[in-house]
């Protein structure tokens, strides 16, 4: 997952209605092999100013465990807001319909 930060704001994406955490807001996901700066520019219109990993987060479902690897990416400009995305103050984001792992990740931010 990517936690894009602009000051005290984070970028959330609406998940598809079908699938895990359907219809909830969460952080963007990216495959590990993706070139980060290219992806950020193409997908969100931003450039990374600083990147820091968070410790892996393990979330247990009924039938499997998911290990979430997260990068916190500070950006300097707002970037593009596409339908299904929004920038929210990180404390206001706690009031959004988030899956439990996203809430736990927000709690890890300083």
Backbone torsions as a table, in degrees:
resi	resn	phi	psi	omega
1	UNK	NA	154.8	176.7
2	UNK	-118.2	127.3	171.7
3	UNK	-105.1	101.0	177.9
4	UNK	-83.6	125.2	-178.0
5	UNK	-118.7	138.0	173.3
6	UNK	-132.9	98.6	-172.6
7	UNK	64.5	-123.1	-179.9
8	UNK	-95.9	5.5	-178.3
9	UNK	-96.7	152.8	174.8
10	UNK	-127.5	153.3	178.5
11	UNK	-95.3	128.9	175.6
12	UNK	-115.4	149.1	177.2
13	UNK	-122.6	141.0	176.4
14	UNK	-79.1	126.5	179.7
15	UNK	-79.0	152.7	176.4
16	UNK	-56.8	152.2	-177.1
17	UNK	-67.2	-28.8	177.8
18	UNK	-93.6	144.4	175.5
19	UNK	103.5	-172.2	-177.5
20	UNK	-61.5	131.7	179.4
21	UNK	56.9	36.6	-176.6
22	UNK	-53.0	128.3	176.4
23	UNK	79.7	-3.9	179.2
24	UNK	-87.7	163.6	174.4
25	UNK	-88.9	141.5	179.2
26	UNK	-154.1	-178.5	176.9
27	UNK	-84.4	150.0	177.7
28	UNK	-59.0	147.4	177.1
29	UNK	-110.6	150.5	179.5
30	UNK	-147.3	144.0	177.1
31	UNK	-71.1	147.0	-176.1
32	UNK	-60.4	-27.8	-176.3
33	UNK	-84.0	-3.7	-178.7
34	UNK	-69.8	140.3	174.7
35	UNK	-76.5	112.1	-169.0
36	UNK	-57.5	-54.3	-175.3
37	UNK	-61.6	-38.9	177.2
38	UNK	-62.4	-45.5	-179.4
39	UNK	-62.6	-45.3	-179.4
40	UNK	-60.6	-42.4	-179.2
41	UNK	-68.1	-46.5	-177.3
42	UNK	-68.7	-47.2	-173.0
43	UNK	-82.1	-38.0	-173.0
44	UNK	-121.1	-8.0	-179.9
45	UNK	69.6	30.6	-179.7
46	UNK	-128.0	164.1	174.4
47	UNK	-123.1	143.3	179.5
48	UNK	-73.6	131.0	173.5
49	UNK	-95.2	-35.0	179.8
50	UNK	-156.1	144.0	-179.8
51	UNK	-132.5	135.4	177.6
52	UNK	-142.9	133.7	177.2
53	UNK	-79.6	149.4	169.2
54	UNK	-98.3	158.7	175.3
55	UNK	-60.5	147.0	177.4
56	UNK	-56.0	143.1	179.8
57	UNK	-115.1	125.7	178.8
58	UNK	-101.3	126.3	177.7
59	UNK	-120.7	129.2	-177.2
60	UNK	-102.9	125.1	171.9
61	UNK	-96.4	179.6	179.7
62	UNK	-59.7	-43.0	-172.7
63	UNK	-112.7	-2.0	179.4
64	UNK	-159.9	165.9	176.7
65	UNK	-113.6	140.1	179.8
66	UNK	-116.4	127.1	174.5
67	UNK	-102.1	119.5	-177.4
68	UNK	-102.9	121.9	174.9
69	UNK	-103.2	128.2	-170.8
70	UNK	-126.2	137.2	171.5
71	UNK	-112.1	131.5	171.3
72	UNK	-93.0	125.6	-176.2
73	UNK	-123.1	114.8	176.5
74	UNK	-86.5	131.2	178.3
75	UNK	-121.4	154.6	-174.2
76	UNK	-99.6	-17.9	-179.6
77	UNK	-124.9	160.4	-174.0
78	UNK	-59.9	-34.9	-175.5
79	UNK	77.6	-174.2	-177.1
80	UNK	-91.2	136.9	175.2
81	UNK	-105.0	111.8	179.9
82	UNK	-95.4	160.3	173.3
83	UNK	-54.2	136.6	-179.6
84	UNK	87.5	7.3	174.3
85	UNK	-129.3	154.9	175.2
86	UNK	-158.1	146.3	172.4
87	UNK	-93.9	130.1	177.2
88	UNK	-134.4	147.3	169.1
89	UNK	-55.0	138.6	-173.9
90	UNK	-60.4	-29.5	177.7
91	UNK	-76.8	-35.6	174.8
92	UNK	-67.0	-31.5	179.7
93	UNK	-60.6	-27.8	177.9
94	UNK	-63.6	-21.9	178.2
95	UNK	-86.4	-6.1	179.3
96	UNK	-81.0	164.5	177.5
97	UNK	-76.6	91.0	-176.9
98	UNK	-112.8	147.2	170.6
99	UNK	-70.4	157.1	-178.1
100	UNK	-52.7	-44.9	179.9
101	UNK	-60.4	-37.2	179.1
102	UNK	-64.8	-39.3	176.0
103	UNK	-62.5	-42.5	179.3
104	UNK	-63.4	-38.7	178.6
105	UNK	-65.9	-40.6	177.3
106	UNK	-60.3	-36.5	179.3
107	UNK	-65.7	-23.3	-179.2
108	UNK	-81.1	-14.7	-177.3
109	UNK	-73.7	145.2	176.6
110	UNK	-98.0	NA	NA
